[in-house]
């Protein structure tokens, strides 16, 4: 079925009956919250780092107007600080180090001086403090009756270019506060989580005789060669059960999309086109979405695996280069400028298979490699702007975008 799209000018939109329909929300309708620091251990630098991370997490859950002032309080005081008496909520926490050098955080949420939520957190090492902050924000969001933000607890994996034909694969939290380089040496790109538990991942090694897909078990450190191909070898998606991969391979000279069974180690060609078919993504068990040059330029198509029917998905944009799918929604990157003397602009757009609307999600820079969260609540993407890479988070329910810049290197690709 041919779908006609109308471009909305505004970026601010929210899930109602459809995620692509524009609804404006006013920030002043949100309840206010302020954070009081009652920590008794650690130096001022670390205490401020934790405070800023927690404030950022509270902002990202997008259900409060968050006050950014760092104020010191006593954890057992009955009343909130005078400066905070007009706030709807006060989140007070106490960090302290126990006899095992573990980080402990006691938290209480106050509403008009009444304790409405209390919880304690503990991690063995303070250098993973950001995951405590994410857990606090997650629990507060749940207490407030909002849809789960499970994606806050998930890790992001990306390939960072550090020199010509040299890269690192890094595991981070979504804010980049935590960074663990898990693979060094060589030219390794396109990492992809192998399972929901994030205990293993795939990546493409380009310093082999042929581009080779490799599998890494994070817990055991075991490294396996999965499959090689001349020209191109990329794992673009993994099925929910982890048993089927979507691969882009150029076994016949031009790239096509293949499925790969991780149990039998057999592959099946899914697209047959004399041009370019890449970046296959599962929409459901019997349907994929992918990028193809069938129109003479990159665009988004869908293929029904049981009928082999191929259908154009996007009618806006002349160079739509990457995409991700979740249920009836597809997010894709489209080039919106053609400048021979400077960098072009690539913006993200959201479409639905059930409506004829299109929603623009970004406005400036080069925005690429969008990925839906597992629940479809958020989109993560890479933003390159003025020579700096950043991870971006789009909260589809709340009309908000957040950026977390990378201090050095350039993000090549990532997965959530």
N, C-alpha and C positions, 0 to 999 in steps of 0.2 A: 504494500500500500504506500502510495506516495505521500510523504509528509511535507507540508509547507510550514516554514518557520517565520515568525515575526520577531525581529530583534528588539529587545527591551533596552532602553537607554540606561536605566538605573541599575546599580550593582546590588543594592539592598533588596533581598528577596527572602522568602521563608517558606518552609513546608506548610501548606494548608491542605487542600485537596491534592495539590500538585506542587512539586518543588520548584517548578519553573515559573509559577505565577507570582507576580510581584505584590508584596504586602509590606508596607512601611511600619516599623516598630519604633516608638519613641523611647530613648534610653531613660528618660526621667520617670518612666512608669516602673522601673525596676527597683526593688528594695536596696537600701544601702547597707554596706558591710565594711567594717574596719578591722584591722588585725593588731592585736596587742602582744608584744613580745615580753614574756616573763622568764626567759632563759636564765639559768644559773651556772652554766658551764660554757666553755669555748670563748674564743676571742671575738672582738667586735667585728672583724672582717668576715668570719664564718657566720656569725649570727645575722649579719646583714645579707649575706648570700642566701641563707635559708629564707629570710623574710621576703626578699625580692622574688625568689622562686615561688613561694606560696602565693604572693600577691598576683604573680603572672598566671598561676594555675586557676585562681579564683576568677580572674578576668576571662580566661579561656572557656570556663564552663558557662559563661555568658548569662548568668541569671541574677547577677548583682551589679550595682554601681559600686566599684571597689575603691576605697580611699587608699592612697599610696603613702601616707605619712607613717614613718617608723616611730612608734611610741613604746616606751618601756613601762611595764606594769608589774604588779605583784600577783602571782597566779591565784593566791587564796583570797584576794580582796573581794568583798561582797559586791561592791559597786564598780562599774566601769569607770574609766578615766573621765574627768569632767569634759575634756575635749570631744569625747565620743558619746555623750549622753543622748544626743539627738539621732544617733544612728539606729537603723532598724535592727541590725545584728552586729555583735562584736565577737570575733573569733580570737580567743586568747590561748596561747600555747606556751609550754615550758620545755625547753631542751635541756637535757643534762646527760652527763656521761656516767655510766655505772662502773662497778669494780672490774668488769670485763672489757672496759673501753668501748662498749657498745653505745650507739646513739639512741637515746630514749626521748620521745616527744609525747607529752601529755596535752590534750586538746579539750577545750570546752567551748561550745557555741552559746552565747548569751543573747536572749531576746528580752529587752527591757529589764536587765539584771537577773533574769531567770535562766537557769541552766536548762537548755533544751536538747543538748547533745554533748556526750562526753565519751572520749575514747583515748586509749594509749597505743603508741606505736614504738617499735624497736627494730633496729637493724644492727648487724654486727659491726659494720664499718661506717664511719661518718662520710666517706667519700661517695656513698650512694644515697646521700640525703635527699636528692631530688625525687627519688621514688617514694619516700615518705611524704613529701609535699604533694605528689600526684595522688597518692592514696587518700590523703586528707581531703583534697578537693573532690575526688571521686565520692567519698563518703558523705560529704556535705551536700553534694549534688543529689545523691540518693535520698538523704534525709529530707531534702526540700521537695521530694516527689517528682523529680525530673527524670527524663529518659536516661538510661545508663550511658556513661561515657567511658566504656571499657577500653576504648582505644587509647586513653591517657596512660594506661598501664603497659601498653605494648611497646616493643622496641622497634626502632627504625634501623634498617641496614642500607648503607650506601657505598658506592665506589667514589673515592676522592682522587682526582688527578693531581699529582704533586710535581710532575715533570713530564716532558715529552715521552710518551709510551711507558710511563711509570705511574702506578696507582696503588692505593691502599683500600682495603675493604674495612669499613668501620661500623660498629654497632653503637647506637646512641639512643637516648630518650628523645621524645618528640621536640623538646626545647633545646637540644644540643648541650645541655648542662653536663650530661654524662657522655663520655666518649671512650670507647674501647676499640683500638685497632686490632682486628682479629687476623688479618692477613696482610703481610708485607712482601715486597719483592715482585718483580714482573709487571705485566700489564693485564690486570684482572678487572673485568667490568660486568655490568648488568647482574648484580646479586639479586636473588629472589628467595624469600623464605620457603622452605620445603614443607612446613607443616604449621598447623594452627598454634602449636606450643612454642614455636620459634626455637627449636632445639637443633635445627639443621638448616642449611641453605645451599642453593645452587649458584654458580657464577660461571662466566665465560672467560677462559684463559686464552689470551692471544699471543703468548710467547711459546706456543707449541707449533709443530709442523703444520697442523690444521687447527682452526678455532675449535676448542674443546669445551664441552659442558662438564663441570666438575661438581661434586657433592661433598659437603663438609658436615660431619657430625660434631657439633660444638662441644657436647659433653665428653666424647671420647677422643676428639681430635682426628678421627679417621677421615682420610681424603680418598675419594674414588673418582675415576674417570667414567663418565656416563655415556657420552656419544660425541663424535667429532663429525665435522662436515667441511668441505671446501667452501671458501667464500664467506659464509655467515653461519653462526650458531648462537642463538639467544633463547633462553627460557623466558617467555613473556607472561606466563600465568601458570598457576598450580590449582588443580581442582580442590574442592573443600576436603575431600578425604585423602588428598596427597598422592593418589594413585595415577593421575593423568596429568601430564605436562603439555602445555602448548608451546611448541618450538617454532622459531623462524630458522629455516635452513635453505641453503642454495645448492641443493644436490644436483640440479639440472641446469645450473648457470644463473638462474634468476631466483630470488628468494620467494619461498612459499611457506604456508603454515602447515605444520604437522602436529598430530597428537602422538604422545609417547607414553606407553604403559610402563610404569616404574617396576612392575612385578615381572612381566614377561620380557621387558627390554626391547619390545617391538614398536615400530612407529608406523603411522598411517598418514598419507598425504591428504590434507583437507581442502586446499585450494589449488587450482590449476589455471594459471594465468601467465601469459608470456611476459608480463611486466613485473611489478613489485607488489607483493602481499606480505605485510609484516605486522607485528605487535598484536597477535591474537589474544583476546580476553574472553573468559567465560561470561555469558549472560545468564544461562541456565544449562541444564544437562545437555540439551540438544541444540543449543544456539551459541554462536560466538560473534563477537564484534572485532573488526580489524581495520587496519589502514591499507588502502590499495591505490595504485596509480591508474585504475581502469578508466578514469575520465581524462587522463593526460596530466593530472596533478594529484597529489595525495589527498584522499578523502576517506570518510568513515563509512564502512559497509558492515552489514550483518549477514551471516550465513546460517541457514537451518541445516543441521547435520543430517537429519533424517530425510530431507527432501532435496538437499543440495541447492536450494533456492538462495540466491544472492540479492541483497536489496540495499540500495543507497540509503544512508541514515541522515546525512547532513546536506543541507542545501545552502548553507551560509559559510563563506570562507573559501579561499582558493588554494590553501596549503595547510591542511589539517593533519598534523604530524604524529600525534600520540593520543591515546584514549584509555579510558578505564570504564568498566561497567558494574552496575549494582542493580539487580532486578530490572525494572523498566527504565532505569536512568543510565545515561552515558555522558561522561565528561570528556572533553577533548580540547587539545591545544590547536589554535588557528593563527596563522600569520596574518597580521592586520596592517602591515606596511611592506613596501618593497623599495628599500633605499640602498642604492649601490655604493654609497659612501659612508654609511654608518650602520650600526646594528639595527635589525628589524624588531618590531614588537610582536610577541606571541602572547595571546590572551587565552584564558580558559573559558569554556562555555559549557552549559549544562542543557541537555535535551531529555525529553521523555518520549517513549514510544506510544504514549496514550494521549498526548496533546500536541498541538502545532505551535508551541511556544519555544523560545530559546532564551537562555539566561546567561548574560556575561558575568563572569565571576571575578575577573581581574581587570586592571586598567593600564598598567605600565610595565615596562621591562620585558624580559623573556621568561615566560612562565610555561613550564613543560613537565612531562612525566607525572600527570595527576594520578592519584590512587585513592579510591574510596576506602574508608574504614570498613571493617567487617559488617557493621550494622548499618552502613550507609549514612550515618549521622554527620560525618565530616569527610573532607577531602584534604589529602596532603599533596604537596607539589614542590618542585624546585623552581626557585626564582633567581635569575641572574640579572643584576641591575647595577650599573656603574661599576663594573669590575668585581662585584662581590656576589658569592653564592649564599642563598638562604633557604631554609625549609619554611614553607608556608602552610598554615592550617586554615581551612575555610569551614566555619560552622554554618551548615546549611539551614539549620533551624533558627538561627539567631542573627543572620545578616552581618556576620563579623568575620574579618580576616586577621590573622596574626602571623608575624614574620620572626624567625629566629636565625640570625646570620651566622655563617661559618667563618671562623677567624682566619683560617688559611686553607689554600687549595680550592679546587672547584669540584662541585658535586657532578658526577657524570650521569648516574642513575641511582634509583633507590627503590625500596619496597617497605611496606608497613606491616 
